[in-house]
Amino acid sequence: MHTGDASYIRQLNRKIILQQIMQHKSISRAEIAKLTGLNKATVSSQIADMLVEGLLLVQHAEVSSGGRKPIYLSFNGSCGYAFGIDIDVTSISIAATDINGNIVAKEIHPIEDSSFHAVEDNLKTIISQMRGKLPESKYGIIGIGIGVHGIVDNDQTIIFTPQHQWRNVDLKSSMESFIKVPVIIANNSNLCAMAEQVFSNESTDLACITTYSGIGMGIIIQGKLFQGFEGFSGEVGHMIIEPDGRTCTCGNKGCFEQYASEKVLLQEIRERIGRLDLPLEELHQIIEKGGAEVEEVIQNYTNHLAIGVNNIINILNPEKVIINCEIFSYHPAILGEIEKNLTSIMNHRKELKISTLGKNACILGASASVIKDFLKTDHIVFSHE
């Protein structure tokens, strides 16, 4: 066997063992060998290396069925931290997670100036401040994942952000030069879809639709993120559902997100009741109370959202469609109104559901991407039930 072949096989075996430990949370060497088919010597050698590296912890079982008590292995969550960041329209959300995907710190910072260089400088300050608040660890910051509400190509260059009007900017290189750790730049909806798969144990075949300031979609097919030829897939917010309709920031008219985003829904309710500065909590109370004017706005919203969801289902035929929208968390009955509009016999999907991750989805997906690259595994699974 060539040295290169041996190195490849060793890396492959390591990946297999890591994924078993991640899936089971706590597992013995003997169980790993049984589940993977690897011989005990191979498993023991790999585990010994990972213990030296500080990736794993050992714990003796409290009881034994006879003989020596088994030793269980689990990830050493505090050996390093991943940063997940969501650059939204008016704010930057940042969270630090441990290697097990648990959020250990989270902050939200306003965006006062949305120009690229201003946000770039703001990011550097925010990251430095959070880094200084974390405890010492073997690996420190293992990487940073950044979600962007716009088009990101396969080279992780930000091609265009409709809300901030950034064009062809390289945030990745800038941040890596500053922070000296790997940086991942991705479309926020793609990261939300990854979070659904990783943290919610969802299907390996799903479409995750995010409907906050705009509308985007992340697509998981056979367990892998689908990004299209250049990385531009999932821009469903800019499919036209109303010819010659409202002008969109992308340059077209009648785009989906101009009629079915949460931002548009809330703004239209405020306009109908004549209170443009109405706080969000009061707005939810008004929606809950109902009334002819509010119900008309919600009906128009659900009709338009259902049109888009119908198109997505017909094109992709996903097993699950997950809608990530804060308004649904407060008013889950709206989902039923969407369902009522999906009456075509062509609509085949196993489930339409509301995301349980909410606004944490993007930062969790970003963090998960960093952890996956750090561990060099094909996929990761966390369950925080």
NORGIRA-V246677 format. One record per run of one state. SS is the DSSP state (@ for helix, = for strand, . for the rest). FROM is the first residue (numbers start at 1). TO is the last residue. If there is no record, write none. Layout:
ss=SS from=FROM to=TO
ss=SS from=FROM to=TO
This chain:
ss=. from=1 to=2
ss=@ from=3 to=24
ss=. from=25 to=26
ss== from=27 to=28
ss=@ from=29 to=36
ss=. from=37 to=39
ss=@ from=40 to=52
ss=. from=53 to=55
ss== from=56 to=60
ss=. from=61 to=70
ss== from=71 to=75
ss=. from=76 to=76
ss=@ from=77 to=79
ss=. from=80 to=80
ss== from=81 to=87
ss=. from=88 to=90
ss== from=91 to=98
ss=. from=99 to=102
ss== from=103 to=110
ss=. from=111 to=115
ss=@ from=116 to=133
ss=. from=134 to=140
ss== from=141 to=148
ss=. from=149 to=150
ss== from=151 to=152
ss=. from=153 to=157
ss== from=158 to=161
ss=. from=162 to=165
ss== from=166 to=169
ss=. from=170 to=170
ss=@ from=171 to=179
ss=. from=180 to=182
ss== from=183 to=187
ss=@ from=188 to=199
ss=. from=200 to=205
ss== from=206 to=210
ss=. from=211 to=215
ss== from=216 to=221
ss=. from=222 to=223
ss== from=224 to=226
ss=. from=227 to=235
ss=@ from=236 to=238
ss=. from=239 to=239
ss== from=240 to=240
ss=. from=241 to=246
ss== from=247 to=247
ss=. from=248 to=252
ss== from=253 to=253
ss=. from=254 to=254
ss== from=255 to=255
ss=. from=256 to=256
ss=@ from=257 to=260
ss=. from=261 to=261
ss=@ from=262 to=273
ss=. from=274 to=279
ss=@ from=280 to=289
ss=. from=290 to=291
ss=@ from=292 to=316
ss=. from=317 to=319
ss== from=320 to=324
ss=. from=325 to=325
ss=@ from=326 to=330
ss=. from=331 to=332
ss=@ from=333 to=340
ss=. from=341 to=350
ss== from=351 to=354
ss=. from=355 to=357
ss=@ from=358 to=375
ss=. from=376 to=385
